[in-house]
């Protein structure tokens, strides 16, 4: 990738929209962690054409770029991002008479998409209530939720409700693909490797009584509120470490006595040891220090290796 010189930054801005390409924009307000230094360039793409133009210009010029949604599941470095951050703001939710749903990649799954589908008596998206994500981000990480159920818990994945998507591929072509294209896994879709950009998503939902949908939403929110921090009080990215079958990363951290451990303004959350929260003004370096502490302690005391599931963006 080419260094983003002032001349190259001017060239990119002219190619996209000089009135809306901003410089040295702090990224903390655009993440759920509320942490992160500035991006060299920042642009909010409000339509498919704008997103395609912004990504295409970065590719043609050899500039590093990042497509950002809600910034959930992402820790941005204190020194920021050397390149252009393109925030996907493609909106719109269309629901036809047969219940087919098409949503823009920048639509918030909660509350916007959930509200729209529940109002039409369509179930499936409602399971993800309370989880911050855009539609594009849901595809990126195969959004999932450990849903409560009588006598057991079940993980619900995004690919269960998805039918297909429109993508911008690395050659700049806009294509329609089905769900199998994404080769979904736990916290994974193929776009991690291909560089495809999601533009919109079509969903296959199930007609369901509205009161039943609301009952499940109330239950899921109550279950989540008992275990997860309120993002307004404790900005975070949810689970930091990948699931360890039969053991649980959070349980291991808790058994090592690290729940509630504070470093600077970051804390291993006192109610859920697999979550690190920002107590106010935390830095990425402070979060990383707690991550490393948890990994080293758990390995030393239990022999288990903790692997992070969050994305690290920028100059670490």
C-alpha positions, 0 to 999 in steps of 0.5 A: 500500500502507498503512504497516504501523502497530503497530495494523495489525500487530496487526490482521493478526496477529489475522486470521492467528494471533497466536501465530505471527505474529512481529515484526522477524524477520531474514531472513538465515537464510531465504535462501541468501545469509545476508544481509538485515535484518528483516521487520516481520512474519513468518509460516510457512504450513504448509498451503494454508488457512494460506497462503490466509488469510495472503495474503488478509489482507494483500491485504484490508488493503493490506499489502505482502507477500512469499511466500518459499520457500528464499530462493534467487535473492534478495538482501534489503536490509540495512534489511529488508522493510517488510511481512509475509513469508509463508514457504511451508512447505506440505509433502507428496509424493504418488506414485500407482501410475501415477507421478503426483507431486503436491508441496506448494509448500514442499517442497524440490526437493533433497533431499526431492523428488529422493529421493522420486522416485528411490526410486520409479524416476521420472526428471526431477527428478533433473537439478536435484540440488544446486540449492536451491529449493522447488517453488513457487520452481521454478515462479516462476523456471522452475528450470533447470540446465546439465546435462553431456552427452557432447560438449555441455551442455544446459539442462534447465528445470522446465517440462519435468517439470511437468504443472499446478499449484494456485494462489491467484489475486489474487481469492482463488480456488483454481484448477487450471491446466496448464503452459501457463498459466505462459508459462514463459521463461528465469528467468520465469513469468507469476506474476511479473506476475499475483501468483498464489501456487503451492500445489502442483504436479503432475509428469509423470516418466519411469520410469527405472532407479534406478541410471541416475538415480543415475549422472546425479545423481553426474555432475551433482553432480561437474560442479556441484561443480567450478564452484559454491561449497559453500553451507555455506562460501560462501553465495550465490544462484548466477548473478547475471547473465543468460546472454548467448548465445555469450559468457557473463556469467561469462566477460566478468567474468573477462576483465575481471580481476574474478574473486576481487575482494573488497569488504567480506565479499563476493567475486566467486567465485574459481572462477566469476565470475558468482557472488558469495559471502558470505565471512561477514557480508557486507551487501547493500550490499557485494554491490550494490557488486560487482554495479555494479563488474562491470556498469560494468567489462564495459560499459566494456571490452567493450560488453556490458550485464550484466543481473541475474537475481536478485530484490532484496527490501526497502528498497534 
